[in-house]
Amino acid sequence: MGNLRLFMIISILTMVFWMGQAKASDQKVVLMLGGHSCESYPEKITEVLMAVKGVKSVDLKSIKGHVIVIYDGNVKPEDLVTVIEGVKGIYMDAEWYCTAEVME
């Protein structure tokens, strides 16, 4: 019984350790948004960023005019900029588009 309890404790500690390691590898980048009427389309920005493999979360509310992206180590911030710069459209005969810049 003592060996089983010890095994369970070691197993739980190992799982907690590895879960902490996975979170430690997450990266955060803040991108400054620009472009004509870009901020009027937060759902579209969120949609394209979340479609990037490795992006874990997108926050457009914490800093006005910026997006905070949490991602794993396989994503490059420059790739996120490229994705955002592809966000554009036409609404009521007016063109809208987004630009982005990595904040250091």
C-alpha positions in Angstrom: 0.0 0.0 0.0 2.9 2.4 0.8 4.5 1.7 -2.5 1.3 2.4 -4.4 0.8 5.7 -2.5 4.5 6.7 -3.3 3.9 5.8 -7.0 0.8 7.9 -7.1 2.5 11.0 -5.6 5.5 10.7 -7.9 3.1 10.3 -10.9 1.1 13.4 -9.9 4.2 15.5 -9.3 5.6 14.4 -12.7 2.4 15.4 -14.5 2.4 18.8 -12.8 6.0 19.4 -13.7 5.5 18.6 -17.4 2.3 20.7 -17.6 4.3 23.6 -16.1 7.1 23.0 -18.7 4.6 23.2 -21.6 3.2 26.6 -20.3 6.7 27.9 -19.8 7.4 27.5 -23.5 4.5 29.8 -24.4 5.5 33.2 -25.9 3.7 36.5 -25.9 3.8 39.2 -28.5 2.1 42.6 -28.6 1.2 43.8 -32.1 0.2 47.4 -32.8 -2.7 47.5 -35.2 -3.3 50.2 -37.9 -5.0 50.5 -41.2 -8.3 52.0 -42.3 -11.1 50.9 -40.0 -9.2 47.8 -38.8 -10.3 48.1 -35.2 -13.9 47.8 -36.4 -13.3 44.1 -37.3 -12.1 42.4 -34.1 -13.9 39.1 -34.9 -12.0 38.9 -38.3 -8.6 39.6 -36.6 -9.3 37.0 -34.0 -10.4 34.5 -36.6 -7.3 34.7 -38.8 -4.9 34.7 -35.8 -6.5 31.7 -34.1 -6.3 29.9 -37.5 -2.5 30.0 -37.2 -1.2 26.7 -35.9 0.4 27.3 -32.5 -1.6 30.4 -31.6 -3.3 29.8 -28.2 -5.1 33.0 -27.4 -5.8 36.5 -28.8 -6.6 39.5 -26.7 -7.9 42.7 -28.4 -9.4 44.3 -25.3 -6.5 44.9 -22.9 -4.6 47.5 -24.9 -6.5 49.8 -27.2 -5.2 49.6 -30.8 -3.1 46.5 -30.1 -3.5 42.7 -30.0 -1.8 40.4 -27.5 -1.1 37.0 -28.9 0.0 34.0 -26.8 1.6 31.3 -29.0 3.9 28.3 -28.8 7.6 28.4 -29.9 6.7 27.3 -33.5 5.1 30.6 -34.4 7.1 33.6 -35.6 5.8 37.1 -34.8 6.5 38.2 -38.3 4.1 35.5 -39.5 1.4 37.0 -37.3 2.0 40.4 -38.9 1.7 38.9 -42.4 -1.6 37.2 -41.4 -3.1 40.5 -40.0 -2.0 42.4 -43.1 -4.1 40.0 -45.2 -7.2 41.1 -43.3 -9.1 43.5 -45.6 -12.4 44.0 -47.3 -15.0 46.3 -48.6 -18.0 47.6 -46.6 -20.6 50.0 -48.1 -18.2 50.7 -51.1 -15.4 51.7 -48.7 -12.2 49.6 -48.5 -10.9 48.7 -45.1 -7.6 47.0 -44.2 -5.3 46.1 -41.3 -1.6 46.7 -40.7 0.4 45.4 -37.8 3.8 46.1 -36.2 5.6 44.0 -33.5 6.1 46.1 -30.4 9.5 45.6 -28.7 
